Amino acid sequence: MDDKTILERITELHNEELELEEHKTSKSLTKDKLDRLGAIETELDQCWDLLRQRRARRSAGQDPDGATVRSEAVVENYLQ
């Protein structure tokens, strides 16, 4: 997956997240939609992490295609 494709996916996920957040504020979010919101947040973290890996590898003179999607357990436990 190249940077452009990752950024497009981030945009798609962000738009879906915003749509679900609107329902959350009006208290009309079903359990399925709440679960989907959690999945979106995780996938967004994975996409951003992958993009950062690719940029770091490129900056270090390495092949950005060597970057890999990290597991949910990894990206959800980064210190902020």
N, C-alpha and C positions, 0 to 999 in steps of 0.2 A: 504494500500500500504506500503510495507516495504522499508527500506533504499536502498536495492539493486535495486528494481524496480524503485524507484525515480531516482537513479543515472543513470540507463539505459535510462530512459526517458529524462533526462537532456542531455545525450550524443546524443541521436537521434535528439533532438531539436537543439542542438548546431551545429551538422553537417548540418542540413537543413538551419540553420541561415547562416552558412559560405557560403553555396552554393548560397543562395539568395544575400548575400553581394557581391559576385563576380559579379553578374548581376547589382547590384546597382552602382558599380564603373564604369562599362562599359555603364551606362545609358540605359540599356535594361530591366529595371524592370517595368513590367506592373502594373497597379493599383491593380489587384488581388494579384500579388506577393508582392507588397508593403504592402497591407492589411495583407497578411499572415505573413510577417516579423514582423509586429506589434503584431499580435496574438502570434507568437513564443516568442517574447520578454516578453510579459505578462505571458505566461505559464511558461517560464523559471524562472521568478521572483516568481511565485507561487510555483514551484517545490523547488527552493532553500529555500524559506520561510518554506515550509513544512518540508524539511530535517532539517533545523535549529531548528524548533519546536520539532521534534522527538528527536534530539540529546540533547536539553535542558531538555526535560522531562526525558529522560533516565538518564542524569547526576544528576537530582534532585530526582531520585529514583521513578519516576512516569512511568506509562505505556505510551510508545511512540505511541501506537495506538490511544491514546486520542487526538493526534494532528489532526487538520483539515485544509483543503485547505481554505485559506482566499480569499476573493473576489478580483477582479481586482482593485476595488476602494481602498482597503486597501493596497495591495502590491505596487501599483503604486504611492502611496502618502507617502511612508516612507521617512524620511529625510536621506540624504546621508552624 
